[in-house]
Amino acid sequence: MPTIAGLQKIVSLWKRFSAGAAKPTGGEGEWWPLFGYLSDVRPWSAKDRVDPTTDRYVERMARDHPDRPVRLELDLWFRAEPALRADARTYVTELLAVLGGQLLDFATIEPIHYQAALIEIPIAQARMLQSLKGPIADADRVMKVRPQSLYRADGGIEGDGVVAEVAEGPVALSGPSVAALLDGYPVDNHVLLAGRLDIQEVDIGAAMVPVARRKHGTSMASLIVHGDLGDDPGPIERPLTVVPVLASPQHLNVECTPPDKLPIAMVYRAVTALMEGIDGLPAQGENIVIVNHSICDREAPFAQRPSYWAKLLDHLSYTYRLLFVVSAGNSNDPFILDAYADAQAFADADPIERQVAVLRCVEKAKGRRIILSPAESMNSLTVGAIHGDGSGACPNGMTEPYDPVSGVTNITSSVGLGINRAIKPDMVETGGRQFVQSDVEDGLLSVWAIEHPDIGQLTAVPDPSGVTNGRLGFSTGTSNAAALITRAAIRLADVAEDIFEENDEVWAESATRAVVLKALLAHGCGWGATGELLYSLYPGKWQRRREAVSRTIGYGKPDHTRVVSADGSRITLLADDVINHDELHEYRLPVPRAMINNREIRRVTMTLAWSSPIDPVTKRYRGVLVEVVDGDGKRKFWDGLDGVKGEDGSKKVTGPVVDATRRGTLQHIVLEGKKLIRTAPTGDIFVGVQARADLVAFANVDIPYALAITLEMGQPVRQDLFADVAARVRAKRVAVPTRVRTRVRG
């Protein structure tokens, strides 16, 4: 920051520029070209301090609870001097004493430069904030005033449900827990969960959540352990660690983050308790690698800059080698459907035409359906929800917006993009079928999502009457989709353990343990027919259309069987290592003989996942870029994979634009082609992994990464690709030149 005198001088020059004064001579004139790019120059003021969402939030609180004080969060300027940070709590307390308010919670998290207070102030003082006035609006040590961060689980689908037909008995589990669920308190004696959960209480105890209200945590635990019971996929064989972070206050009939706590501080304590231990206790989950975090801030849709909540997840993931699986969030607000005059016309419409109309209007309304923080987290896997489940047909009297086989996202799944326009959500998974209700207001038809008690994903639920501990019910949403991805990650952890063991290594102790799972989870993703459908519907040029598809489904729905199952037409290879700034790791993979002089559709899929440290105060944010390059250090890759053209002459849409994949920490590229590979001068395919520090401070840090590559023919060939390539890869793992990496696992 400049000196006060310097700041006053700049503001003075700006006023002269705004008044149309001629450009001065000398040094002062150098400001004129810069001012030409700016809309305003002013000291940080109430206009910047009070978040724009505060106005609507205060209005809603005043309408719904006119006699209650309003709860807000104050983000304080983070001070480098410990003494100033220590004095901040006293400052807030004295400020509230003037207002007749109350300090409910206060937290400091130094690694992400976070210092914040949860406060409660009279409604009259909150009203002053709407007009950008009052002591809080003018408080110099307050950086931001915003609505209280709060996650509130949907009430769930009301219905009688069914009773699980599962006999109680001993549960045989193998191996330690590798996944933790940060969510609600589950019904741990439910017949489907008994003996399978390891509950670690940090801030939320069992007494704070009546059994009848333990809906969300029970449902999420059930989906992770058993999947959608409507599909009967079978349970995982590892225990699941649960750290409850949702309570159920007496005056509310829902689960939510405690109204008197800062949620971000609870998450920080929960993960610290697992990894290091707190309050004098040892670490409670040293083997944890996967963290399911299907909760988000309903008052904070992502808005260009990363939230502190996302910064925390990014910091924790890099520091502790963790993979956070985060839900994209549910957008429940109505949106305009301009293709129909009224609800009856909408209900009577042809199903295919109706689906097209809804998809186009969801795209138009994307500005109000943005992912909810911390879904923008760069190191995490963010998951959207597909319209699909294992339940029955659409009930009479309900309107289903989409067919259950097209693979499009359900009606509430929030859309991206993420930090610096990174691909978000990263992927999508089934999240239950939702129906629509409609109404006409001011001559416009609005629609919104509703759930049905007999449709959705079938999970364990609490029994409100307490008669049975085996009740089942249905639920939908992005939380469900994230739970299923977490379940898949646990299964892939078994695969990773076996692969590392073959190389006399221990996966759980590896620096790359989390990014290996991240790469494997994303490696089976593809747009497929869903991507082609959406691409054909969205307007604009091809770049804009592909970005629109990316906003909705990310890299697509993963097919994990493509990664773990054997097939004579494809081989998947996995490499992992740590890399530093300005390094290039070279991988040379033998060209399968069956791919040479063969016009069968070939596909090469490359997935690069890494974990980057962050700078919490700069706009660039990400510390290190890692990317896949060709032999020239560029992104043109190799001959023979020039894209497959359809009947109309356009190339098949296989995924996001390659340049867009470089903006986050996950790069997934699908290349296809029919052109003959007539010669292979080097006899191999070159793939480079290159690192560059986005910020100088990270030039010397180790960056863990994992690279998965699948070589594939369009159909099985006589020669087994796996046998061909694997034999030659292993033969090359003897003596190699310096800098050429060969830690390739077939």
Buried (B, 14 or more C-beta within 10 A) or exposed (E): EEEEEEBEBBEEBBEBBEEEEEEBEEEEEEBBEEBEEEEEBEEEEBEEBBBEBBBEBBEEBBEEEEEEBBBBBBBBBBBEEEEBBEEBBEBBBEBBEEBEBBBBBBBBBEBBBBBBBBBBBBBEBBBBBBEBBBBBBEBEBBBBBBBBBBBBBBEBBEBEBBBBEBEEEEBEBEBBBBBBBBBBBBBBEBBBBBEBBBBBBBBBEEEBBBBBBBBBBBBBBBBBBBBBBBBEBEBBBBBBBBBBBBBBBEEEEBBBBBBBBBBBBBBBBBBBBBBEBBEEEEBBBEBBBBBBBBBBBBBBBBEEEBBBBBBBBBBBBBEBBBBBBBBBBBBBEBBEBEBBEEBEEBBEBEEEEBBBBBBBBBBEBBEEBBBBBBBBBBBBBBBBBBBBBBBEEBEEEBBBBBBBEBBBBBBBBBBBBBBBBBBBBBBBBBBBBBBBEBEEEEEEBBBBBBBBBBBBBBBBBBBBEEEEBBBBBBBBBBBBBBBBBBBBBBBBBBBBBEBBEEEEBEBBEBBBBBBBBBBBBBBBBBBBEBBBBBBEBBEEEEEEBBBBBBBBBBBBBBEBEBBEEEBBBBBBBBBBBBBBBEBBBBBBBBBBBBBEEBEBBBBBBBBBBBBBBBBBEEEEBBBBBBBBBBBEEEBEBBEBBBBBEEEEEEEBBBBBEBEBBBBBBBBBBBBBBBEEBEEBEEEBBBBBBBBEBBBEEBBEBEBBBBBBBBBBBBEBBEBBBBEBBBEBBEEBEEEEEEEEBBBBBB
